[in-house]
Amino acid sequence: MAQELKPDQSLNAAAKPRLLKGPDLPNIPWEDRPAGCYDVVWRSQRNPIIPRDLLPTSNSIFNSAVVPFRGRFAGVFRCDDKRRRMQIHSGFSDDGLDWRITPEPISFICDDPEIGKFTYGRYDPRVCWLEDRYYITWCNGYEGYPTIGLAYTFDFQVFYQLENAFLPFNRNGVLFPRRINGKYAMLSRPSDRGHTPFGDIFYSESPDLIHWGRHRLVMRPAEGWQSTKIGAGPVPIETTEGWLLIYHGVLTSCNGFVYSFGAALLDLDQPWKVIHRTAPYLLSPQRDYECVGDVPNVVFPCAALTDAATGRIAIYYGAADTVTCLAFA
Ligand code: BMA
């Protein structure tokens, strides 16, 4: 019989079944669930962990992705500069909380100048450890239109850009961390050139990370907080029960879009099949730093660290398109 747990209790690691499939991460940033809190996901007391002006040139630093790196942490950060160009920068941290962000935006090495040129901007990066290197996906301008950029790095110093994954218009391209049925796999959300008032999550596969096809619908918008559009968030987390996908959902209010996030469980072998999906949101914009900023009422998750030994998850999210925050589950 399953042991019943009160929300603020947890079994010791040895007695807990291992649900997460990835490696252990004993130095995962972590704060226990506050006393009296019954939420599945709770915020860091240190939020926002990255202020908008960490770089002298930055207007805002948000919607950013971090990974474990050589015993510490590295990441790719969305830094909109004071000209309001959307740029992505590398960054490093000893503890996942205090970040040193490289002052210059990432400069990609790219065989084809057609792909490498900067038009429209680069934003909302995700970072995925896959086979032997870190892949970066982001919303990339191609001739002024948004699509999914793809690059890789070994060291977060030198970045090699590949072909854009899809035709415009597309956003929220998120790789799976291993091949599925022998193919690379990516989630994305076809969009338009503006502040898209629709959006479903699709699954695509590729033999080589260049050519993408066999597109499958994963999820459409649903009721309430996710009624206007949805988009994949962090790289899916492999569990014994399926792929745990944290995703954002958007509601259109009298005052515009409200971005919250929830989660779904996708079939391990056929990830376009949804096993479970949250009806209530897991986190919605409620704190001042989520409700006040360049775009009010936005929480936008782009990365999650996991410790398989304890089942702990640390979720990095952008707040109000202005600062970077951390939450735990
Ligand atoms: C989306 C993206 C995100 C942003 C969100 C809220 O379309 O542009 O970068 O956080 O809108 O403005």
py3Dmol code that shows the C-alpha trace and the ligand (Angstrom):
import py3Dmol

protein = """\
ATOM      1  CA  MET A   1       0.000   0.000   0.000  1.00  0.00           C
ATOM      2  CA  ALA A   2       1.285   3.476  -0.841  1.00  0.00           C
ATOM      3  CA  GLN A   3       2.473   5.352   2.207  1.00  0.00           C
ATOM      4  CA  GLU A   4       0.437   8.476   2.819  1.00  0.00           C
ATOM      5  CA  LEU A   5       2.454  11.675   3.123  1.00  0.00           C
ATOM      6  CA  LYS A   6       1.462  15.006   4.554  1.00  0.00           C
ATOM      7  CA  PRO A   7       2.555  17.784   2.143  1.00  0.00           C
ATOM      8  CA  ASP A   8       5.430  18.958   4.333  1.00  0.00           C
ATOM      9  CA  GLN A   9       6.845  15.507   4.968  1.00  0.00           C
ATOM     10  CA  SER A  10       9.073  13.438   2.774  1.00  0.00           C
ATOM     11  CA  LEU A  11      10.483   9.961   2.963  1.00  0.00           C
ATOM     12  CA  ASN A  12      14.196   9.630   3.257  1.00  0.00           C
ATOM     13  CA  ALA A  13      15.930   9.124  -0.059  1.00  0.00           C
ATOM     14  CA  ALA A  14      16.666   5.449   0.509  1.00  0.00           C
ATOM     15  CA  ALA A  15      13.013   4.566   1.075  1.00  0.00           C
ATOM     16  CA  LYS A  16      11.741   6.616  -1.850  1.00  0.00           C
ATOM     17  CA  PRO A  17      11.148   4.928  -5.197  1.00  0.00           C
ATOM     18  CA  ARG A  18      13.274   6.539  -7.901  1.00  0.00           C
ATOM     19  CA  LEU A  19      10.850   8.179 -10.297  1.00  0.00           C
ATOM     20  CA  LEU A  20      13.272  10.449 -12.146  1.00  0.00           C
ATOM     21  CA  LYS A  21      15.544   8.717 -14.635  1.00  0.00           C
ATOM     22  CA  GLY A  22      18.379  11.254 -14.981  1.00  0.00           C
ATOM     23  CA  PRO A  23      21.589  11.507 -12.954  1.00  0.00           C
ATOM     24  CA  ASP A  24      21.821  12.575  -9.330  1.00  0.00           C
ATOM     25  CA  LEU A  25      22.530  16.242  -8.644  1.00  0.00           C
ATOM     26  CA  PRO A  26      23.363  16.531  -4.934  1.00  0.00           C
ATOM     27  CA  ASN A  27      24.216  20.243  -5.313  1.00  0.00           C
ATOM     28  CA  ILE A  28      20.849  21.130  -6.882  1.00  0.00           C
ATOM     29  CA  PRO A  29      19.704  24.558  -5.638  1.00  0.00           C
ATOM     30  CA  TRP A  30      17.064  23.773  -3.050  1.00  0.00           C
ATOM     31  CA  GLU A  31      14.743  25.225  -0.408  1.00  0.00           C
ATOM     32  CA  ASP A  32      12.249  23.060   1.478  1.00  0.00           C
ATOM     33  CA  ARG A  33       8.551  23.678   1.035  1.00  0.00           C
ATOM     34  CA  PRO A  34       7.646  26.485   3.485  1.00  0.00           C
ATOM     35  CA  ALA A  35       5.665  25.428   6.557  1.00  0.00           C
ATOM     36  CA  GLY A  36       1.935  25.647   5.884  1.00  0.00           C
ATOM     37  CA  CYS A  37       2.375  25.613   2.094  1.00  0.00           C
ATOM     38  CA  TYR A  38       0.443  22.882   0.295  1.00  0.00           C
ATOM     39  CA  ASP A  39       1.348  23.857  -3.263  1.00  0.00           C
ATOM     40  CA  VAL A  40       3.006  21.352  -5.597  1.00  0.00           C
ATOM     41  CA  VAL A  41       5.431  24.073  -6.726  1.00  0.00           C
ATOM     42  CA  TRP A  42       6.787  26.764  -4.371  1.00  0.00           C
ATOM     43  CA  ARG A  43       8.920  29.842  -5.005  1.00  0.00           C
ATOM     44  CA  SER A  44      12.464  30.572  -3.846  1.00  0.00           C
ATOM     45  CA  GLN A  45      12.634  33.060  -0.979  1.00  0.00           C
ATOM     46  CA  ARG A  46      15.524  34.631  -2.902  1.00  0.00           C
ATOM     47  CA  ASN A  47      13.445  35.576  -5.946  1.00  0.00           C
ATOM     48  CA  PRO A  48      14.210  37.187  -8.219  1.00  0.00           C
ATOM     49  CA  ILE A  49      17.554  35.403  -8.311  1.00  0.00           C
ATOM     50  CA  ILE A  50      18.779  37.426 -11.316  1.00  0.00           C
ATOM     51  CA  PRO A  51      17.951  41.139 -11.375  1.00  0.00           C
ATOM     52  CA  ARG A  52      17.231  42.921 -14.639  1.00  0.00           C
ATOM     53  CA  ASP A  53      20.448  44.964 -14.467  1.00  0.00           C
ATOM     54  CA  LEU A  54      23.004  42.261 -13.678  1.00  0.00           C
ATOM     55  CA  LEU A  55      24.772  43.446 -16.846  1.00  0.00           C
ATOM     56  CA  PRO A  56      25.311  47.189 -17.276  1.00  0.00           C
ATOM     57  CA  THR A  57      23.888  46.860 -20.795  1.00  0.00           C
ATOM     58  CA  SER A  58      20.785  44.826 -19.915  1.00  0.00           C
ATOM     59  CA  ASN A  59      17.225  46.116 -19.837  1.00  0.00           C
ATOM     60  CA  SER A  60      16.014  42.743 -18.551  1.00  0.00           C
ATOM     61  CA  ILE A  61      17.254  39.163 -17.991  1.00  0.00           C
ATOM     62  CA  PHE A  62      14.549  36.490 -18.063  1.00  0.00           C
ATOM     63  CA  ASN A  63      13.293  33.314 -19.837  1.00  0.00           C
ATOM     64  CA  SER A  64      16.689  31.641 -19.439  1.00  0.00           C
ATOM     65  CA  ALA A  65      18.038  28.086 -19.345  1.00  0.00           C
ATOM     66  CA  VAL A  66      20.572  26.459 -17.020  1.00  0.00           C
ATOM     67  CA  VAL A  67      22.186  23.007 -16.815  1.00  0.00           C
ATOM     68  CA  PRO A  68      24.683  21.196 -14.586  1.00  0.00           C
ATOM     69  CA  PHE A  69      28.186  21.816 -15.971  1.00  0.00           C
ATOM     70  CA  ARG A  70      31.491  20.342 -14.743  1.00  0.00           C
ATOM     71  CA  GLY A  71      30.256  20.018 -11.145  1.00  0.00           C
ATOM     72  CA  ARG A  72      28.816  23.541 -11.212  1.00  0.00           C
ATOM     73  CA  PHE A  73      26.274  25.219 -13.486  1.00  0.00           C
ATOM     74  CA  ALA A  74      26.177  26.979 -16.848  1.00  0.00           C
ATOM     75  CA  GLY A  75      23.421  28.434 -18.924  1.00  0.00           C
ATOM     76  CA  VAL A  76      22.153  30.594 -21.742  1.00  0.00           C
ATOM     77  CA  PHE A  77      20.364  33.771 -20.734  1.00  0.00           C
ATOM     78  CA  ARG A  78      17.925  35.992 -22.535  1.00  0.00           C
ATOM     79  CA  CYS A  79      19.255  39.518 -22.075  1.00  0.00           C
ATOM     80  CA  ASP A  80      17.293  42.227 -23.829  1.00  0.00           C
ATOM     81  CA  ASP A  81      19.709  45.146 -24.149  1.00  0.00           C
ATOM     82  CA  LYS A  82      19.013  48.834 -23.707  1.00  0.00           C
ATOM     83  CA  ARG A  83      18.475  49.207 -27.452  1.00  0.00           C
ATOM     84  CA  ARG A  84      15.780  46.546 -26.776  1.00  0.00           C
ATOM     85  CA  ARG A  85      17.442  43.965 -28.992  1.00  0.00           C
ATOM     86  CA  MET A  86      16.705  40.432 -27.819  1.00  0.00           C
ATOM     87  CA  GLN A  87      20.075  38.713 -27.308  1.00  0.00           C
ATOM     88  CA  ILE A  88      21.272  35.482 -25.688  1.00  0.00           C
ATOM     89  CA  HIS A  89      24.392  35.305 -23.499  1.00  0.00           C
ATOM     90  CA  SER A  90      26.249  32.461 -21.814  1.00  0.00           C
ATOM     91  CA  GLY A  91      26.658  32.408 -18.029  1.00  0.00           C
ATOM     92  CA  PHE A  92      28.283  30.435 -15.219  1.00  0.00           C
ATOM     93  CA  SER A  93      27.516  29.794 -11.560  1.00  0.00           C
ATOM     94  CA  ASP A  94      28.971  27.815  -8.667  1.00  0.00           C
ATOM     95  CA  ASP A  95      25.604  27.243  -6.970  1.00  0.00           C
ATOM     96  CA  GLY A  96      22.888  27.908  -9.580  1.00  0.00           C
ATOM     97  CA  LEU A  97      21.880  31.082  -7.734  1.00  0.00           C
ATOM     98  CA  ASP A  98      24.627  33.672  -8.200  1.00  0.00           C
ATOM     99  CA  TRP A  99      25.378  34.044 -11.901  1.00  0.00           C
ATOM    100  CA  ARG A 100      28.207  35.567 -13.875  1.00  0.00           C
ATOM    101  CA  ILE A 101      26.756  36.429 -17.267  1.00  0.00           C
ATOM    102  CA  THR A 102      29.156  37.019 -20.143  1.00  0.00           C
ATOM    103  CA  PRO A 103      28.865  40.701 -21.114  1.00  0.00           C
ATOM    104  CA  GLU A 104      28.939  40.033 -24.876  1.00  0.00           C
ATOM    105  CA  PRO A 105      26.080  38.146 -26.564  1.00  0.00           C
ATOM    106  CA  ILE A 106      26.857  34.682 -27.931  1.00  0.00           C
ATOM    107  CA  SER A 107      28.553  34.881 -31.333  1.00  0.00           C
ATOM    108  CA  PHE A 108      27.783  31.720 -33.301  1.00  0.00           C
ATOM    109  CA  ILE A 109      30.137  29.912 -35.656  1.00  0.00           C
ATOM    110  CA  CYS A 110      28.007  29.049 -38.639  1.00  0.00           C
ATOM    111  CA  ASP A 111      28.906  27.535 -42.022  1.00  0.00           C
ATOM    112  CA  ASP A 112      26.114  29.348 -43.821  1.00  0.00           C
ATOM    113  CA  PRO A 113      25.983  33.133 -43.314  1.00  0.00           C
ATOM    114  CA  GLU A 114      22.347  33.021 -44.407  1.00  0.00           C
ATOM    115  CA  ILE A 115      21.519  31.235 -41.154  1.00  0.00           C
ATOM    116  CA  GLY A 116      23.988  32.960 -38.852  1.00  0.00           C
ATOM    117  CA  LYS A 117      23.018  36.576 -39.436  1.00  0.00           C
ATOM    118  CA  PHE A 118      21.184  38.427 -36.687  1.00  0.00           C
ATOM    119  CA  THR A 119      17.744  39.580 -37.738  1.00  0.00           C
ATOM    120  CA  TYR A 120      14.804  40.246 -35.436  1.00  0.00           C
ATOM    121  CA  GLY A 121      16.509  38.812 -32.345  1.00  0.00           C
ATOM    122  CA  ARG A 122      17.300  35.679 -30.380  1.00  0.00           C
ATOM    123  CA  TYR A 123      15.230  34.789 -27.332  1.00  0.00           C
ATOM    124  CA  ASP A 124      13.732  32.220 -24.961  1.00  0.00           C
ATOM    125  CA  PRO A 125      16.651  29.717 -25.014  1.00  0.00           C
ATOM    126  CA  ARG A 126      16.509  26.121 -23.809  1.00  0.00           C
ATOM    127  CA  VAL A 127      19.626  24.018 -23.176  1.00  0.00           C
ATOM    128  CA  CYS A 128      19.613  20.228 -23.547  1.00  0.00           C
ATOM    129  CA  TRP A 129      22.394  17.748 -22.755  1.00  0.00           C
ATOM    130  CA  LEU A 130      22.049  15.209 -25.566  1.00  0.00           C
ATOM    131  CA  GLU A 131      24.530  12.370 -26.202  1.00  0.00           C
ATOM    132  CA  ASP A 132      27.859  14.202 -25.971  1.00  0.00           C
ATOM    133  CA  ARG A 133      27.196  17.945 -25.992  1.00  0.00           C
ATOM    134  CA  TYR A 134      24.876  20.738 -24.986  1.00  0.00           C
ATOM    135  CA  TYR A 135      22.332  21.776 -27.591  1.00  0.00           C
ATOM    136  CA  ILE A 136      20.691  25.171 -27.490  1.00  0.00           C
ATOM    137  CA  THR A 137      17.324  25.890 -29.047  1.00  0.00           C
ATOM    138  CA  TRP A 138      15.823  29.362 -29.103  1.00  0.00           C
ATOM    139  CA  CYS A 139      13.388  31.542 -30.951  1.00  0.00           C
ATOM    140  CA  ASN A 140      15.532  32.814 -33.798  1.00  0.00           C
ATOM    141  CA  GLY A 141      14.883  35.546 -36.312  1.00  0.00           C
ATOM    142  CA  TYR A 142      15.126  34.466 -39.930  1.00  0.00           C
ATOM    143  CA  GLU A 143      14.577  37.367 -42.320  1.00  0.00           C
ATOM    144  CA  GLY A 144      12.653  39.081 -39.588  1.00  0.00           C
ATOM    145  CA  TYR A 145      10.411  36.142 -38.785  1.00  0.00           C
ATOM    146  CA  PRO A 146      10.534  33.906 -35.700  1.00  0.00           C
ATOM    147  CA  THR A 147      11.555  30.276 -36.038  1.00  0.00           C
ATOM    148  CA  ILE A 148      13.549  27.710 -34.043  1.00  0.00           C
ATOM    149  CA  GLY A 149      17.325  28.202 -33.946  1.00  0.00           C
ATOM    150  CA  LEU A 150      19.574  25.262 -33.085  1.00  0.00           C
ATOM    151  CA  ALA A 151      23.217  25.213 -31.996  1.00  0.00           C
ATOM    152  CA  TYR A 152      25.602  23.207 -29.857  1.00  0.00           C
ATOM    153  CA  THR A 153      28.482  23.821 -27.504  1.00  0.00           C
ATOM    154  CA  PHE A 154      30.840  21.715 -25.439  1.00  0.00           C
ATOM    155  CA  ASP A 155      32.060  24.439 -23.105  1.00  0.00           C
ATOM    156  CA  PHE A 156      29.645  27.417 -23.236  1.00  0.00           C
ATOM    157  CA  GLN A 157      32.463  29.459 -24.807  1.00  0.00           C
ATOM    158  CA  VAL A 158      32.297  28.385 -28.453  1.00  0.00           C
ATOM    159  CA  PHE A 159      28.896  27.828 -30.067  1.00  0.00           C
ATOM    160  CA  TYR A 160      28.246  26.163 -33.432  1.00  0.00           C
ATOM    161  CA  GLN A 161      24.977  27.048 -35.118  1.00  0.00           C
ATOM    162  CA  LEU A 162      23.074  24.501 -37.224  1.00  0.00           C
ATOM    163  CA  GLU A 163      20.176  25.015 -39.622  1.00  0.00           C
ATOM    164  CA  ASN A 164      16.965  26.465 -38.237  1.00  0.00           C
ATOM    165  CA  ALA A 165      14.753  23.521 -37.364  1.00  0.00           C
ATOM    166  CA  PHE A 166      11.531  24.725 -38.968  1.00  0.00           C
ATOM    167  CA  LEU A 167      10.038  27.260 -41.349  1.00  0.00           C
ATOM    168  CA  PRO A 168       8.779  30.476 -39.767  1.00  0.00           C
ATOM    169  CA  PHE A 169       6.630  31.026 -37.861  1.00  0.00           C
ATOM    170  CA  ASN A 170       7.469  28.935 -34.838  1.00  0.00           C
ATOM    171  CA  ARG A 171       8.443  29.372 -31.183  1.00  0.00           C
ATOM    172  CA  ASN A 172       9.199  27.325 -28.064  1.00  0.00           C
ATOM    173  CA  GLY A 173      11.365  24.655 -29.698  1.00  0.00           C
ATOM    174  CA  VAL A 174      12.372  22.166 -27.004  1.00  0.00           C
ATOM    175  CA  LEU A 175      14.543  19.075 -27.617  1.00  0.00           C
ATOM    176  CA  PHE A 176      14.082  15.763 -25.812  1.00  0.00           C
ATOM    177  CA  PRO A 177      17.261  14.728 -23.952  1.00  0.00           C
ATOM    178  CA  ARG A 178      17.656  11.430 -25.797  1.00  0.00           C
ATOM    179  CA  ARG A 179      16.655   9.856 -29.101  1.00  0.00           C
ATOM    180  CA  ILE A 180      13.189   8.310 -29.155  1.00  0.00           C
ATOM    181  CA  ASN A 181      12.765   5.254 -31.383  1.00  0.00           C
ATOM    182  CA  GLY A 182      16.180   6.092 -32.854  1.00  0.00           C
ATOM    183  CA  LYS A 183      15.240   9.662 -33.814  1.00  0.00           C
ATOM    184  CA  TYR A 184      15.962  13.083 -32.346  1.00  0.00           C
ATOM    185  CA  ALA A 185      12.749  14.645 -31.105  1.00  0.00           C
ATOM    186  CA  MET A 186      11.550  18.211 -30.599  1.00  0.00           C
ATOM    187  CA  LEU A 187       8.435  19.963 -29.359  1.00  0.00           C
ATOM    188  CA  SER A 188       7.469  23.283 -30.892  1.00  0.00           C
ATOM    189  CA  ARG A 189       4.595  25.666 -31.268  1.00  0.00           C
ATOM    190  CA  PRO A 190       3.729  26.997 -34.730  1.00  0.00           C
ATOM    191  CA  SER A 191       2.815  30.695 -34.415  1.00  0.00           C
ATOM    192  CA  ASP A 192       2.478  33.925 -36.344  1.00  0.00           C
ATOM    193  CA  ARG A 193       4.737  36.965 -36.647  1.00  0.00           C
ATOM    194  CA  GLY A 194       3.136  38.870 -33.768  1.00  0.00           C
ATOM    195  CA  HIS A 195       1.856  38.140 -30.280  1.00  0.00           C
ATOM    196  CA  THR A 196       0.161  34.981 -31.528  1.00  0.00           C
ATOM    197  CA  PRO A 197      -3.406  34.562 -30.175  1.00  0.00           C
ATOM    198  CA  PHE A 198      -3.347  30.769 -30.668  1.00  0.00           C
ATOM    199  CA  GLY A 199      -0.910  27.914 -30.168  1.00  0.00           C
ATOM    200  CA  ASP A 200      -0.761  24.133 -29.839  1.00  0.00           C
ATOM    201  CA  ILE A 201       2.253  21.966 -28.942  1.00  0.00           C
ATOM    202  CA  PHE A 202       3.509  19.695 -31.748  1.00  0.00           C
ATOM    203  CA  TYR A 203       6.067  16.873 -31.795  1.00  0.00           C
ATOM    204  CA  SER A 204       8.578  16.431 -34.659  1.00  0.00           C
ATOM    205  CA  GLU A 205      11.396  13.974 -35.241  1.00  0.00           C
ATOM    206  CA  SER A 206      14.678  14.024 -37.138  1.00  0.00           C
ATOM    207  CA  PRO A 207      17.405  11.545 -38.101  1.00  0.00           C
ATOM    208  CA  ASP A 208      20.144  14.203 -38.065  1.00  0.00           C
ATOM    209  CA  LEU A 209      18.925  17.376 -36.263  1.00  0.00           C
ATOM    210  CA  ILE A 210      18.690  19.064 -39.692  1.00  0.00           C
ATOM    211  CA  HIS A 211      15.657  17.514 -41.383  1.00  0.00           C
ATOM    212  CA  TRP A 212      12.481  17.476 -39.284  1.00  0.00           C
ATOM    213  CA  GLY A 213       9.212  15.682 -40.045  1.00  0.00           C
ATOM    214  CA  ARG A 214       6.555  13.194 -38.916  1.00  0.00           C
ATOM    215  CA  HIS A 215       4.846  16.063 -37.079  1.00  0.00           C
ATOM    216  CA  ARG A 216       2.258  15.029 -34.479  1.00  0.00           C
ATOM    217  CA  LEU A 217      -0.153  17.098 -32.397  1.00  0.00           C
ATOM    218  CA  VAL A 218       0.568  16.750 -28.663  1.00  0.00           C
ATOM    219  CA  MET A 219      -1.804  19.188 -26.923  1.00  0.00           C
ATOM    220  CA  ARG A 220      -4.219  21.998 -27.684  1.00  0.00           C
ATOM    221  CA  PRO A 221      -5.195  24.806 -25.315  1.00  0.00           C
ATOM    222  CA  ALA A 222      -7.722  23.803 -22.663  1.00  0.00           C
ATOM    223  CA  GLU A 223      -9.857  25.544 -20.058  1.00  0.00           C
ATOM    224  CA  GLY A 224      -9.024  28.624 -18.030  1.00  0.00           C
ATOM    225  CA  TRP A 225      -5.371  29.510 -17.499  1.00  0.00           C
ATOM    226  CA  GLN A 226      -4.347  27.603 -20.652  1.00  0.00           C
ATOM    227  CA  SER A 227      -7.257  28.648 -22.905  1.00  0.00           C
ATOM    228  CA  THR A 228      -5.503  30.913 -25.455  1.00  0.00           C
ATOM    229  CA  LYS A 229      -2.244  29.088 -26.220  1.00  0.00           C
ATOM    230  CA  ILE A 230       0.285  26.710 -24.722  1.00  0.00           C
ATOM    231  CA  GLY A 231       4.011  26.097 -25.276  1.00  0.00           C
ATOM    232  CA  ALA A 232       6.648  23.650 -24.033  1.00  0.00           C
ATOM    233  CA  GLY A 233       8.846  24.938 -21.213  1.00  0.00           C
ATOM    234  CA  PRO A 234      11.944  23.134 -19.913  1.00  0.00           C
ATOM    235  CA  VAL A 235      13.480  20.082 -21.623  1.00  0.00           C
ATOM    236  CA  PRO A 236      11.123  17.172 -20.786  1.00  0.00           C
ATOM    237  CA  ILE A 237      12.139  15.220 -17.676  1.00  0.00           C
ATOM    238  CA  GLU A 238      12.249  11.444 -18.090  1.00  0.00           C
ATOM    239  CA  THR A 239      10.440   9.553 -15.346  1.00  0.00           C
ATOM    240  CA  THR A 240       9.467   5.905 -14.915  1.00  0.00           C
ATOM    241  CA  GLU A 241       5.858   6.961 -15.699  1.00  0.00           C
ATOM    242  CA  GLY A 242       6.481   9.063 -18.812  1.00  0.00           C
ATOM    243  CA  TRP A 243       8.024  12.381 -19.898  1.00  0.00           C
ATOM    244  CA  LEU A 244       7.208  15.116 -17.401  1.00  0.00           C
ATOM    245  CA  LEU A 245       6.620  18.240 -19.465  1.00  0.00           C
ATOM    246  CA  ILE A 246       6.351  21.581 -17.694  1.00  0.00           C
ATOM    247  CA  TYR A 247       4.607  23.990 -20.081  1.00  0.00           C
ATOM    248  CA  HIS A 248       3.236  27.517 -20.101  1.00  0.00           C
ATOM    249  CA  GLY A 249      -0.390  28.336 -20.748  1.00  0.00           C
ATOM    250  CA  VAL A 250      -1.939  31.679 -21.596  1.00  0.00           C
ATOM    251  CA  LEU A 251      -5.307  33.169 -20.703  1.00  0.00           C
ATOM    252  CA  THR A 252      -6.614  36.318 -22.411  1.00  0.00           C
ATOM    253  CA  SER A 253      -7.976  38.695 -19.767  1.00  0.00           C
ATOM    254  CA  CYS A 254      -9.452  42.203 -20.122  1.00  0.00           C
ATOM    255  CA  ASN A 255      -5.895  43.394 -19.499  1.00  0.00           C
ATOM    256  CA  GLY A 256      -4.158  41.140 -22.032  1.00  0.00           C
ATOM    257  CA  PHE A 257      -2.303  37.849 -21.821  1.00  0.00           C
ATOM    258  CA  VAL A 258      -1.675  36.101 -18.470  1.00  0.00           C
ATOM    259  CA  TYR A 259       1.116  33.469 -18.573  1.00  0.00           C
ATOM    260  CA  SER A 260       0.997  30.628 -16.014  1.00  0.00           C
ATOM    261  CA  PHE A 261       2.531  27.169 -16.030  1.00  0.00           C
ATOM    262  CA  GLY A 262       1.403  23.606 -15.463  1.00  0.00           C
ATOM    263  CA  ALA A 263       2.624  20.118 -16.354  1.00  0.00           C
ATOM    264  CA  ALA A 264       1.738  17.091 -18.427  1.00  0.00           C
ATOM    265  CA  LEU A 265       2.923  13.500 -18.558  1.00  0.00           C
ATOM    266  CA  LEU A 266       3.693  12.235 -22.083  1.00  0.00           C
ATOM    267  CA  ASP A 267       4.081   8.625 -23.207  1.00  0.00           C
ATOM    268  CA  LEU A 268       7.741   7.545 -23.168  1.00  0.00           C
ATOM    269  CA  ASP A 269       7.757   5.965 -26.651  1.00  0.00           C
ATOM    270  CA  GLN A 270       5.031   8.054 -28.297  1.00  0.00           C
ATOM    271  CA  PRO A 271       5.386  11.444 -26.615  1.00  0.00           C
ATOM    272  CA  TRP A 272       2.563  12.957 -28.676  1.00  0.00           C
ATOM    273  CA  LYS A 273       0.233  10.858 -26.480  1.00  0.00           C
ATOM    274  CA  VAL A 274      -0.735  12.732 -23.306  1.00  0.00           C
ATOM    275  CA  ILE A 275      -1.239  10.508 -20.253  1.00  0.00           C
ATOM    276  CA  HIS A 276      -2.066  13.217 -17.711  1.00  0.00           C
ATOM    277  CA  ARG A 277      -2.311  16.982 -17.688  1.00  0.00           C
ATOM    278  CA  THR A 278      -2.836  19.510 -14.888  1.00  0.00           C
ATOM    279  CA  ALA A 279      -6.265  21.182 -14.846  1.00  0.00           C
ATOM    280  CA  PRO A 280      -5.256  23.799 -12.240  1.00  0.00           C
ATOM    281  CA  TYR A 281      -2.051  25.753 -12.894  1.00  0.00           C
ATOM    282  CA  LEU A 282       1.060  24.926 -10.854  1.00  0.00           C
ATOM    283  CA  LEU A 283       2.260  28.542 -10.707  1.00  0.00           C
ATOM    284  CA  SER A 284       0.574  31.731 -11.868  1.00  0.00           C
ATOM    285  CA  PRO A 285       1.746  35.343 -11.699  1.00  0.00           C
ATOM    286  CA  GLN A 286       0.894  36.493  -8.167  1.00  0.00           C
ATOM    287  CA  ARG A 287       4.023  38.035  -6.635  1.00  0.00           C
ATOM    288  CA  ASP A 288       4.942  41.649  -7.357  1.00  0.00           C
ATOM    289  CA  TYR A 289       7.943  40.648  -9.481  1.00  0.00           C
ATOM    290  CA  GLU A 290       5.644  38.475 -11.641  1.00  0.00           C
ATOM    291  CA  CYS A 291       2.877  41.071 -11.944  1.00  0.00           C
ATOM    292  CA  VAL A 292       4.952  44.226 -12.448  1.00  0.00           C
ATOM    293  CA  GLY A 293       7.615  44.644 -15.110  1.00  0.00           C
ATOM    294  CA  ASP A 294       8.004  45.175 -18.835  1.00  0.00           C
ATOM    295  CA  VAL A 295       5.187  42.692 -19.519  1.00  0.00           C
ATOM    296  CA  PRO A 296       2.983  42.250 -16.426  1.00  0.00           C
ATOM    297  CA  ASN A 297       1.498  38.907 -15.365  1.00  0.00           C
ATOM    298  CA  VAL A 298       4.019  36.492 -16.852  1.00  0.00           C
ATOM    299  CA  VAL A 299       5.705  33.393 -15.448  1.00  0.00           C
ATOM    300  CA  PHE A 300       7.597  31.612 -18.227  1.00  0.00           C
ATOM    301  CA  PRO A 301       9.632  28.459 -17.382  1.00  0.00           C
ATOM    302  CA  CYS A 302      12.599  27.572 -19.626  1.00  0.00           C
ATOM    303  CA  ALA A 303      14.689  25.128 -17.556  1.00  0.00           C
ATOM    304  CA  ALA A 304      14.535  22.542 -14.783  1.00  0.00           C
ATOM    305  CA  LEU A 305      17.333  20.891 -12.812  1.00  0.00           C
ATOM    306  CA  THR A 306      16.595  17.472 -11.342  1.00  0.00           C
ATOM    307  CA  ASP A 307      18.147  15.264  -8.680  1.00  0.00           C
ATOM    308  CA  ALA A 308      17.072  11.680  -9.370  1.00  0.00           C
ATOM    309  CA  ALA A 309      18.162  10.449  -5.928  1.00  0.00           C
ATOM    310  CA  THR A 310      15.666  12.649  -4.078  1.00  0.00           C
ATOM    311  CA  GLY A 311      13.140  13.530  -6.811  1.00  0.00           C
ATOM    312  CA  ARG A 312      13.844  17.240  -6.319  1.00  0.00           C
ATOM    313  CA  ILE A 313      13.184  19.629  -9.203  1.00  0.00           C
ATOM    314  CA  ALA A 314      14.342  23.262  -9.459  1.00  0.00           C
ATOM    315  CA  ILE A 315      12.466  25.254 -12.100  1.00  0.00           C
ATOM    316  CA  TYR A 316      13.933  28.440 -13.626  1.00  0.00           C
ATOM    317  CA  TYR A 317      11.375  30.884 -14.957  1.00  0.00           C
ATOM    318  CA  GLY A 318      11.221  34.400 -16.289  1.00  0.00           C
ATOM    319  CA  ALA A 319       8.937  36.816 -14.427  1.00  0.00           C
ATOM    320  CA  ALA A 320       7.141  39.764 -16.058  1.00  0.00           C
ATOM    321  CA  ASP A 321       9.624  39.617 -18.974  1.00  0.00           C
ATOM    322  CA  THR A 322      12.059  41.372 -16.627  1.00  0.00           C
ATOM    323  CA  VAL A 323      13.844  39.101 -14.107  1.00  0.00           C
ATOM    324  CA  THR A 324      14.771  35.444 -13.591  1.00  0.00           C
ATOM    325  CA  CYS A 325      13.244  33.406 -10.755  1.00  0.00           C
ATOM    326  CA  LEU A 326      13.437  29.961  -9.229  1.00  0.00           C
ATOM    327  CA  ALA A 327      10.781  27.568  -7.928  1.00  0.00           C
ATOM    328  CA  PHE A 328      10.918  24.053  -6.476  1.00  0.00           C
ATOM    329  CA  ALA A 329       8.902  20.845  -6.613  1.00  0.00           C
TER     330      ALA A 329
END
"""
ligand_1 = """\
12
BMA
C 5.889 35.244 -25.644
C 7.387 35.283 -25.768
C 8.037 35.283 -24.403
C 7.403 36.260 -23.456
C 5.896 36.155 -23.491
C 5.207 37.209 -22.644
O 5.280 35.389 -26.878
O 7.758 36.460 -26.450
O 9.391 35.639 -24.562
O 7.850 36.004 -22.148
O 5.450 36.282 -24.809
O 5.480 38.499 -23.129
"""
view = py3Dmol.view(width=600, height=400)
view.addModel(protein, "pdb")
view.setStyle({"model": 0}, {"cartoon": {"style": "trace"}})
view.addModel(ligand_1, "xyz")
view.setStyle({"model": 1}, {"stick": {}})
view.zoomTo()
view.show()
